[in-house]
Amino acid sequence: QVQLVESGGGLVQAGGSLRLSCAASGRTFSSYSMGWFRQAPGKEREFVAAISWSGGSTYYADSVKGRFTISRDNAKNTVYLQMTSLKPEDTAVYYCAASFLTGWVPRTLNEYDYWGQGTQVTVAS
């Protein structure tokens, strides 16, 4: 069992920055890939970024590439999402997720086994 708790969301002006954190507890953090997803009102949950268990591989949605950075600190059991140059269309509830799949870094919802409760990010224009 894995518990995930996100934090760091809030209200920010367009062009601003936020850093989301996701603290994990339970099974060995360094044994699973981590991802960030988001869901805007009236839309489906979508992939944002993912990172391998070691942190050596990262993947991003085209919409956030060059603006968001995913990282992890296995010693602190925490994954981060640094968001810069935020746009109003980045407004959503952001979720972190953990996957025990091996061999690749998953990027679809059904490849993830555990989810956090989400944190709201609102970007004002």
C-alpha positions as CSV (number, residue, x, y, z in Angstrom):
1,Q,0.0,0.0,0.0
2,V,1.2,3.5,-0.9
3,Q,-0.1,6.8,0.4
4,L,0.5,10.0,-1.6
5,V,-0.1,13.5,-0.3
6,E,0.2,16.5,-2.7
7,S,0.9,20.1,-1.5
8,G,2.0,23.4,-3.0
9,G,-1.0,24.3,-5.0
10,G,-2.6,27.8,-5.0
11,L,-3.5,30.9,-6.9
12,V,-0.8,32.5,-9.1
13,Q,-0.8,35.1,-11.8
14,A,-0.1,34.1,-15.4
15,G,3.6,34.0,-16.0
16,G,4.3,33.0,-12.4
17,S,5.7,29.8,-10.8
18,L,4.6,27.1,-8.4
19,R,6.3,24.0,-7.0
20,L,4.1,21.1,-6.2
21,S,5.3,18.3,-3.9
22,C,4.0,14.8,-3.4
23,A,5.1,13.0,-0.2
24,A,4.9,9.2,-0.3
25,S,4.7,6.6,2.4
26,G,4.3,2.9,2.5
27,R,6.3,0.7,0.1
28,T,9.8,1.6,-0.9
29,F,9.6,4.9,-2.7
30,S,12.6,4.2,-4.9
31,S,11.0,1.1,-6.4
32,Y,8.3,2.8,-8.4
33,S,7.9,5.4,-11.2
34,M,6.0,8.6,-10.4
35,G,3.7,10.7,-12.5
36,W,1.8,14.0,-12.4
37,F,-1.6,14.3,-14.0
38,R,-4.2,17.1,-14.0
39,Q,-7.9,17.5,-14.5
40,A,-9.6,20.7,-15.4
41,P,-13.3,21.3,-14.9
42,G,-15.3,19.4,-17.4
43,K,-12.3,17.7,-18.9
44,E,-10.7,14.3,-18.6
45,R,-7.7,13.7,-16.4
46,E,-4.5,14.1,-18.5
47,F,-0.9,13.2,-18.3
48,V,1.5,16.0,-17.4
49,A,4.9,14.5,-16.5
50,A,6.5,11.3,-15.3
51,I,9.8,10.2,-13.8
52,S,11.5,6.8,-13.5
53,W,12.4,5.2,-10.2
54,S,16.0,6.5,-10.4
55,G,15.1,9.9,-11.7
56,G,17.2,9.2,-14.8
57,S,14.3,9.3,-17.3
58,T,11.6,12.0,-17.5
59,Y,8.7,12.6,-19.9
60,Y,6.4,15.5,-20.4
61,A,3.2,16.3,-22.2
62,D,3.8,18.6,-25.2
63,S,1.7,21.3,-23.5
64,V,4.1,21.7,-20.6
65,K,7.5,20.8,-22.1
66,G,10.0,23.5,-21.5
67,R,7.9,25.0,-18.7
68,F,7.5,22.2,-16.1
69,T,10.2,20.1,-14.5
70,I,9.6,16.8,-12.7
71,S,12.2,15.6,-10.1
72,R,12.4,13.3,-7.2
73,D,14.3,12.9,-3.9
74,N,14.3,9.3,-2.9
75,A,15.9,10.1,0.4
76,K,12.9,12.3,1.2
77,N,10.3,10.0,-0.5
78,T,9.1,13.0,-2.4
79,V,8.4,13.9,-6.0
80,Y,8.2,17.5,-7.2
81,L,6.7,19.4,-10.1
82,Q,8.3,22.8,-10.7
83,M,5.9,24.8,-12.9
84,T,7.1,28.1,-14.5
85,S,5.6,30.4,-17.1
86,L,2.2,29.4,-16.0
87,K,-0.8,30.0,-18.2
88,P,-4.5,30.2,-17.4
89,E,-5.0,26.9,-19.3
90,D,-2.8,25.2,-16.7
91,T,-5.6,25.7,-14.2
92,A,-6.6,22.3,-12.9
93,V,-6.5,19.9,-10.0
94,Y,-3.0,18.2,-10.0
95,Y,-2.6,14.6,-8.9
96,C,0.5,12.6,-8.3
97,A,0.5,8.9,-8.9
98,A,2.7,5.9,-8.4
99,S,3.3,2.9,-10.7
100,F,5.0,-0.4,-10.0
101,L,5.4,-1.2,-13.7
102,T,8.9,-1.9,-14.7
103,G,10.8,-1.6,-17.9
104,W,9.3,1.7,-19.0
105,V,8.0,4.9,-17.5
106,P,4.2,4.9,-17.7
107,R,2.3,7.8,-19.1
108,T,-1.4,6.7,-19.1
109,L,-3.8,6.7,-16.2
110,N,-4.5,3.0,-16.1
111,E,-0.7,2.2,-15.7
112,Y,-0.7,3.9,-12.3
113,D,-1.6,2.0,-9.1
114,Y,-1.9,4.7,-6.5
115,W,-3.2,8.3,-6.5
116,G,-3.1,11.3,-4.2
117,Q,-6.1,13.4,-3.4
118,G,-5.1,16.3,-5.6
119,T,-4.1,19.9,-5.2
120,Q,-5.7,22.9,-6.9
121,V,-3.7,25.1,-9.1
122,T,-5.4,28.3,-10.4
123,V,-3.7,30.6,-12.8
124,A,-5.3,34.0,-13.1
125,S,-5.0,36.0,-16.4
